[in-house]
């Protein structure tokens, strides 16, 4: 699990149940990170309440700072904070998978050697 997660609110008081839920959902994303990047990962989640004439909405943004200067970020608006975290988790998972494939060195596995032999 990602150990260093900050959950803050702007015009929104973050409840303990939401904090635990967000830490559980975002914390498990470390299994998709490359092994060498798992140690020093920092995640920040910001929930902003937006007052609209037809009802309140919540803007949830999350940023994961990966060692090496890479920031993986996602942002979404939802009428429910818990549903917003689920959407953010899915977006971050896709970006982490993309990041992992960029960082994987296929030459070590012999991928390029086998490809050039054909």
RAGIKA-V275040 format. One record per pair of residues at least 4 apart in sequence whose ideal C-beta (glycine too) atoms are under 6 Angstrom apart, sorted by sequence separation. I is the first residue (numbers start at 0). GAP is how many residues later the second one is. D is the distance in Angstrom with one decimal. If there is no record, write none. Layout:
# RAGIKA-V275040
I:GAP:D
I:GAP:D
This chain:
# RAGIKA-V275040
13:4:5.8
21:4:5.8
22:4:5.1
32:4:4.9
65:4:4.4
109:4:5.6
8:5:4.3
13:5:5.6
32:5:5.3
50:5:5.8
51:5:5.7
77:5:4.9
105:5:3.7
106:5:5.1
64:6:5.6
77:6:3.6
6:7:5.6
49:7:4.8
29:8:5.3
62:8:5.6
63:8:4.5
75:8:5.5
48:9:5.8
49:9:5.7
62:10:4.3
46:11:5.8
47:11:4.5
75:11:4.8
6:12:4.9
61:12:5.5
75:12:5.6
46:13:5.4
60:14:4.2
73:14:5.0
6:15:5.3
45:15:5.1
59:16:5.7
25:17:5.5
44:17:4.8
73:17:3.8
4:18:5.1
58:18:5.1
73:18:5.1
43:19:5.0
56:20:5.3
57:20:5.8
42:21:4.9
56:22:5.7
21:23:5.4
41:23:4.4
57:23:5.0
71:23:4.8
59:24:4.0
1:25:4.7
0:26:4.0
57:26:5.8
61:26:4.9
39:27:4.7
1:28:4.8
59:28:5.6
36:29:5.2
36:30:5.7
46:34:5.9
11:35:5.1
11:37:4.1
3:38:4.7
4:38:4.5
5:38:4.8
6:38:4.7
7:38:5.4
8:38:4.7
9:38:4.3
10:38:4.4
1:39:5.2
1:41:5.2
24:60:5.3
17:63:5.6
21:63:5.2
28:63:5.8
24:64:4.8
31:64:4.5
33:66:5.6
33:69:5.5
